Amino acid sequence: MSRTHGKNSDFSFNGTAIEGELDSIVQSIDVPAAPVTAFADAYEVALAGKKNTTYELSGTLDIEDGDAERLMMAQIGSGAVSTIFDPTGSGPAANAPEYRATASGLTGTLVKQLTISLPQGDRASIKASLQVSGQLTRAVA
């Protein structure tokens, strides 16, 4: 069994690769569970809701040469964009998925929050919370 290393990951935001500016990419796919338990049920019963995908990105702020801050700042309050997350950095393959959120109408990825931190005596950093609107596809070859 091979292990995936985070340094190999690729992340594309609106057609531009920004993984070189990122230290961390966290993808979270959640499904809410609504209780539908009746009085006669011996145990709690739940009904699965709709999938919700979010990304938490963090990295080094590079205002002069970087793209992440510029691209995400332009999208705050705007429409959805396409994103591609490739955990292995080798494109979709049998054991190497690629996750895509494609912008079309109301679907794609929205910038929920952008935080820039400039601590005295430490590196400048950027953090972004992204919300996928609509379908997230998992491609394999």
Helices and strands as residue ranges (DSSP letters): G 6-8, E 10-13, E 16-17, G 19-21, E 22-30, E 33-35, E 46-48, E 52-60, H 68-75, E 83-86, E 98-101, E 108-117, E 125-133, E 137-139
